[in-house]
């Protein structure tokens, strides 16, 4: 696995190292997301799959607890962001 050394922190997170925030690193074909408080847990996806997820969220077509719809259970053997 390639070591990612280009992690970028959200500008909304402030300047302190202790802030909990989302960090992003990119390779030519993938995006890697992690929370600063758990940097060893990394979610890997493609730009197209993440774009699709965000568009669905913006259109409110992704089930949420607030909508009263229970999302289907995730199969750990499959990627949440596979397209």
C-alpha positions in Angstrom: 0.0 0.0 0.0 1.3 3.5 -0.9 2.0 5.8 2.0 0.0 8.9 1.8 1.8 12.0 2.9 -0.4 14.7 1.4 -3.2 14.8 3.9 -5.1 18.1 3.8 -7.3 19.4 6.7 -10.6 21.2 6.1 -10.2 25.0 6.4 -13.3 24.9 8.6 -11.4 23.0 11.3 -9.3 25.8 12.6 -5.5 25.9 13.0 -4.9 23.7 16.1 -3.6 20.2 15.9 -6.1 19.0 18.5 -9.2 19.8 16.4 -11.4 16.9 15.3 -11.8 17.2 11.5 -12.0 15.5 8.2 -8.7 15.1 6.3 -8.4 14.2 2.7 -5.5 12.8 0.6 -5.6 12.0 -3.1 -3.9 9.8 -5.6 -4.5 10.0 -9.4 -7.4 7.5 -9.1 -8.6 7.5 -5.5 -9.6 9.7 -2.6 -8.7 8.8 1.0 -10.7 10.3 3.9 -10.0 10.0 7.6 -10.9 11.8 10.9 -8.0 13.5 12.6 -8.8 11.8 15.9 -8.6 8.3 14.3 -5.9 8.6 11.6 -5.4 4.9 11.2 -8.9 4.4 9.9 -9.0 5.5 6.3 -12.0 5.3 3.9 -10.9 4.9 0.3 -13.2 5.7 -2.6 -13.1 7.1 -6.2 -14.0 10.7 -7.1 -17.0 9.5 -9.2 -18.5 7.5 -6.3 -18.0 10.3 -3.8 -19.5 12.8 -6.2 -22.6 10.5 -6.6 -22.9 10.1 -2.8 -22.7 13.9 -2.2 -25.2 14.6 -5.0 -27.6 12.1 -3.4 -27.2 13.7 0.0 -27.8 17.1 -1.5 -31.0 15.8 -3.1 -32.0 14.1 0.1 -32.3 10.8 -1.6 -30.0 9.0 0.9 -32.1 7.5 3.8 -31.2 9.1 7.1 -32.4 8.5 10.7 -34.1 11.9 10.5 -36.2 10.8 7.5 -37.6 7.9 9.4 -36.2 5.5 6.8 -33.8 2.9 8.0 -30.9 2.4 5.6 -30.1 -1.1 4.5 -27.4 -3.0 6.5 -24.0 -2.7 5.0 -22.1 -5.8 4.0 -18.5 -5.3 5.3 -17.2 -7.4 2.3 -18.4 -4.7 -0.1 -17.3 -1.1 -0.4 -19.8 1.6 0.5 -18.5 3.7 -2.3 -18.1 1.2 -5.1 -19.6 2.4 -8.3 
